[in-house]
Amino acid sequence: MGETANVHPLAVLRAELGVSTTQYLRMVDERHQALGFGAMAIRREKVTRWEKGIHAPDQAAQLAMADLHGVPADAVRQLGWPGWVQQAFHADAAVLGAPWTPAGTVVSTAASAQGGPMDRRGFLIATGATLTSLGTDWAGAVTGLPTAAAGAGRKRLTPLLIPRLEQRLDDLRHLDDVLGGGELRSLAVAEFNLLSQLADETVYDSATGQRLFSALAEAARICGWLHFDAGRQAAAQSFYISALRASATAGDRAAGANVLAFMAIQTYSVGNPTDALGLVRTAQTQARRRATPRVLSMLHLRAGRALSKVGDRKGSALELSAARDAYAAGPSDDDPPWSYWISEGEIEMVSASAALELGDPQQALTHFAAARQGTYSTEGYARDNALYLVRAADAHLRLGDVDSACAVAEEALDQSDSVGSARPASALSDFRAQLKPHREVRSAREFLARSA
């Protein structure tokens, strides 16, 4: 999950204030008394226990904290602890609460940019019912938001400029495949900011505006992906939600379905897999009669992976089989540029990960071998190849073949050194922990020493 996994939102709020646990408690106590709840006991371990999840504050303390951070009391009662704490991040509130209109998209993108590449929070800003409602709201908005021209007297965005902006996004996608997100996040945010500015400050006709907002959706999706790749979960989800809004403004169902699929990856990785499955199902419902076979294949892949996360072996197999069938229909002239990575090799890799998740390491190795013999390109997808190599090493280890596990892990280590991504590094760290009980095996000792 990266460098900030399991950070409590209260700890982040307190860090933003720059106060100690005792200082924070005194601030809360002041509001506690002002609200008529009386004095609180000032013990610093209280805040520590709240932030570690050992205890939750009582209702009066929560209302005092909400008052301190400008969160309505109703949110405390409706969202509970610590759900309401996320409402204290006002940029997040703008992303979540902006109307599903072109103007709301501009507000949301501005708020996402405010977090920018420095947001290191390791938690999601939307879960459960809030996350589900985003998919529902998108599905309802995508048909009814025509793109209008911006205010009179502003600079005109010409149709000739759009292909150049789209090409820059295509370059970012392919650079990410090889370099990972470490080197690219700031560049991606700069592209996102440029497109946000053009959406807010220029005049354009309807066709140009639709392409502009589709490009903005893809720029936001790329930013979300790169921040997820670095373990910066709040910033990633904020960008994803803005991407979803921009796709609705553009009337681009395929782009929105793609965003929901990437949101699902994040959600089943660091959140609730059931929530992730709901996102994919919304995407499938909206794209079913409109998307190309390749896009449908991608959505089946995501559904199959999400189902593996919830332990549904049969459902996962059906979706992965549907992904193969859809891909076999062949390419289409209408395939979106961002769908280039969907391949037979990728289907095998996702199938391998699903098998491993479902406790079948031998089947996982069969899929990994098929992927490497097929169209999966080590040079073209360095970061993903490193991640899948670690999973293959894990499969060998589960089968008791320590030597093969370490040999594959050595490949993964070499590959991961060349990419700026937290995910292969995190997977290797987990693999090391699983390998330590096998220190008596020479290959295990050597790998542990090299990777220390």
N, C-alpha and C positions, 0 to 999 in steps of 0.2 A: 504493500500500500504506500510505501514511500516514507518520507521523513517525518510526517506529522500524523501518523495513524493514531486513532483513539484520543485525539485532543478534545477535551470537553469545551463546548461553546462558552461556558462561564469563564474558563481559564483564558480564552481568547479575549473576551470582553474586558476582563481585569487587566490583561496585558496591554490592551489599547489605552486604558486609563493610566497605566504606568504606576499602579499602586500595589502594595503588599497585601497579603491576606488580611492582616489586622486593620490596615487602612481602609480596605474595601468594606470590611464588616462595620467599621465606624460610620462609613457613608450610608450603608444600608440601615444601620441603627437610627441615624438621624431621620431618614424617611419613615422608618417604622414608628418612631415616636410622633412624627408630624401627622401620620395617618390615624393616630389614636390607639395604636396597638401596644404602647408602653415600651420600656427599655429592653434591649436584647442583651444577653450575656456575650461579652466580647472575648471569644476564644478562637484563636486563629485556626485550630484544628477543625472548626466547623466548616470553613470554606474549603479546606483541603479535602474533607470527606465529601462535600458536595461535588467537587471537581473530579474526584476519583470514583464517583458513583456509589460510594458506600452508603450514604444517606441522602435523602432529598430534603430541602428546606420545608418547614411547615408553611401552611397557606399564607399566614400573615407575613412571614419573611419573604415569600415569593412576591406578594403584592407590593411590599416595600422595594424589592429589587426591581420589579417591573416599573414602578413609579420613578425610580432612579434612572432607568434607561429609556423612559418614554414609551413604554409598551402598555397598551390599554389593559385594564383589569380583566375585561372579557376574554382577552387572549389567554391569560393565565388559566382561567376556568375552562376554556374550551380546548386548549392545546395541551395542558398539563406540563409537568416537568420531565425533561428539559426542553420540550418542544417549543414553548413560548419564548425561550431565551433567544432562539434564532430570529425572532421578530425584532430584536434589539439591533441587529445589523441592518441599518436603514437602506443600504444599497441592495441588500437581498430582498427587502420588502418591496422595493421599487421593481425589481425583476419579477417577483412573484405576483405583485398586485396590479401591475400596469394593465390597462384595458387592451383587449385584442383588436386594436385598430392600428393604422399606420403610425399615428402619433404615439401610441403605446409602445410600438416596436422601437421607436427612436428613444423613448424614455428608458426602456429596458436595456438597449445596447449601451447607452451612456452609463447606466449603473454598472453593467458588466465591466466596462472599461475602467471604471473607478477602482474596482478591485485589482484589475491588471495582473501582471506577472508576479507581483510580490505577495499575493494572498496565499498564505501557507496553511490555512486551516485544513484539517484532515477529516472533517465531517461534511455530510450532505446538507444542503439548505432546504431540501424538500424531500419528504418521505411519506409513505402511507397514503392517506386520503388526499393530501396536498399534491403529491406526485401524480396520483391517478387523475385528479381534476385537471392537471395541465394537459394530459393527453386528450381528455374529453373536450376541454376548451379549444384545443387546437383543431380537433376534428370538426367542431362546429363552426370555427372561424375561417377555415381555409377556403370555404366556398363563397364567402361573403365579404371579402375585403379587397375591392379593386384598388389598385395603386393610383393615387391622384398626384397631380403635379404639385410641386412645392410652391411657396408663396411667390408672388410676382416680383420682378425686379432682381431676382437672384441669377447667378451664373447658370447657364444651360448645360446639362449633361448630354452629350451627343451620342447617338448609337455607335459611332465608330470607336468610342473609348471603351465600351463594355468588353469586347473581346480581349483587349489588353489587360484589363483588370482580371478577367477570368483566367487568362494564361498565367498570371502571377500566382493565383491560387493553385493551379495545376502544378507549377514548379514547387510550391510549398509541400504539396501532398507527396511528391516523389522524393523530395529531400528528406522528409520525415521517414520514409521507408528505409533509408540508408543511415541517416544520422541520428534518428530519435529526436525527442523533443527538447533536450537540454540546450542545444545551440539555436533552436528555432523559435522558442516561445516569444521572445521579444519581437522578432521579425513578424511573426503571425499576428501579434497584438497590434503592431503598427499597421499592417494591412487591414485588419478589422477596424481600427480607428479611422483610417482613410475612407473606407466604404461607409462607415457610420456618418462621417462628416458629409460625404456626398449625398447620402440619403436625407440628411437633415437640411442641407444648405443649397441644394441645386434644384433647378427646374428640369423636368423630363416628361416625355410623353408616356402613355400607359405601357407600351411594349418595352421601352427602355427602362422604365421604373420597375417592371416585373423582373427583368433580368438583373437589375441592380440589387433588388431585395433578395433574389435567389443567390447572387454572389455574396451578399452580406450574410445570408444564412449559412453558406458554406464556410465563409471566413470564421464565423462564430463557432461552427462545429469543429473546425480545425483547432481553434484556440481551446475549446473544451477538451478535445482529445489530447493535445499537448500538455495541458495542465493535469489531466487525469494521469497521463504517463509519468508525470513528476510527483504524483501523490498529493496534488493540491486540489482536494476534492470540492471544496466550496466554490472556488473560482471556476473549476471545470463545469460544475453543474449550472452555475450562473450563465456561462457562455452558451451551454447547451439550450437553456430555456430561451435565451435571446435568439438563438438560431431557430428554434421552433416558431417563435413569434414572426421572425423575418420570413420564414417559409410560408406562413399563413398569409402574410401581407402580399407575398409574390403569387399566391395561389398555386404554389409548387408542392403538390402532394408527395412526389417522389423524394424531394429534398427533406420534407418534414418526416417522412417515414425513415429516411436514413438517420436523421437526428435522433428519433426515438430509439432506433436500433443501437446507436452509440450511447445514449442515455441508459439503455438496458445493460450494456457491458459494464458501465460504471456501477449500476445499481446491484447487479448480481455479484460484482466483485467486492464491493465494500458496504452494501446495504442488504435489503431483503430481496431474495430471488423471486418471490411471488410478485412483488412490485415490478420487478424487471419484466416478468412474463406478461403482466398487464400492459406495459408499454409496447411490447412487441405485438401483442394481439391487436391493440389499437392501430398500430402501423399496418398490420396485415389487412385489417378490415377496410381501412381507407385506401390501400394501394391495390387491393385484389383485382379490380377490373381496369386499372389504369397503368400499372407499372409494367415494365418489360420483364421477360423471364429472368434476366440476370438479377434485377432488383428483387424480384420475388424469391429467387434462390437465396440471396443474402438474408432476407427476412426469415425464411425457413431455417437457415443456419442459426440465427440469433435465437429463434424460438427453441430449436433443439438444444442449444447450449443452456438456455435458461431452464428448460425442463430437466436437464441433467442435474442442475443445481438444486432443484426441489426433489430429486430422487425418482422422477417419473421415467423409468427405463423405456417403456413401450412408447410413450408420447414422444420422447426424445428421438427414438429410432424412426418413428413415422415422419417427423419433421426433417430429419437429416436425409431420409430417403426422398422426400419431396424436394429438398434442396438440389439433390443430384438430378432428379427428373427435370426440374425447371432449368437448371444449367444446361442440360443436354439439348434443350430447345434451340440453343445457339445464340449468338450475339444479334443485336438489333441496331439499326441506325439511330434509334431513339434512346439507346443506353446512355445514362448520364456520364459525364467525364469522370466523376468520382467512383464509378463502379468498376474501374479497371482491375482492381485487386481481387475481385471475385474469380476464383479459378478452381480447377479440379484439386490442385494441391491444397488450397485454402480449405476446401470442403473436407479433405482428409485430415487436415490438422485440427479443425474444429471437432470432427468426429472422434479423433484421438483424445482430445481434452475431455470430451463428454464421457467417453468410455472410462477414462481414468477417474473422473468424478464419480462415476457409478460403480467403482470398485472392480473394474475389469482391466488390469494392467496389460495382460497379454493381448487383448483386442486393441488396446491403445497403441501398443508397439506395432501391430499389423497396419494400423492406419498411418502411424508416423512413417513407417517404411514406404508405404504406397505414396505418401506425399513427397518424400524425398526422391523417389524414382520418377515422379510425374513432373508437373509444371512448376513446383515450388522452387523459387529462386533464392538461394542463400545470399547472393550478392545484391539482389534487388530489394530484399526485405531483411536486412541484417538484424534489426531489433527483434522482429517477430521470430526469426529463425533462432536467435539466442534463447528466447522465452520457451519456444517449443522444445528445444534441445534439453532444457532443464526438466521439462515435463517428461520427456522420454527417459532421462536419467532417473527420475522419480519412479517411473514404471519398472525399469530394471531393478531398482532397489526393492520395490515391493515384491518382486518375484524372487528376491534373495540373491540376485546376481550382482554382487558388489563391484566386481572388476569392470563389468560392462557399464554399470551405473557411473563409475568414476571416469571411464574413458569418454562417455558422452558428455559428462559434466565438464571435463577438460575442454571439449570443443565449445561448449556453451560459455565457459569462462573466457576463452580466446575471443569469441564473437562479441560477448557483452562488453569487453574492454574497448571496442571500437564504436560503441553507440552511447549517446547521452540519454539514458532511460533508467528510471528507478525500478521498473517492473522486473526486468531480468535480474538486476542486482538483488531485489527483494526475494525473488524466487530462488536464487542461488543461496541466499542466507538461510532460507527455510530448508533447502536441501542439505546444507551443512549440518543443521540441527538434527536432521533425520539420520545423517551419516555418522555422527559422533559415536553412537553405540557400537559401531563396527570398526573402531580404531585398531583392533587386533589384526585387521586385514591390511596388508602393505599398501595396496592402491588407495585405500581410504585414508591411511595416515599421510600419504604423499599428497593427496588432493587437499586435505585439511590444512596441511602445512603451506601449500602453494597459495591457497585461497584465503589464508588468514589476513 
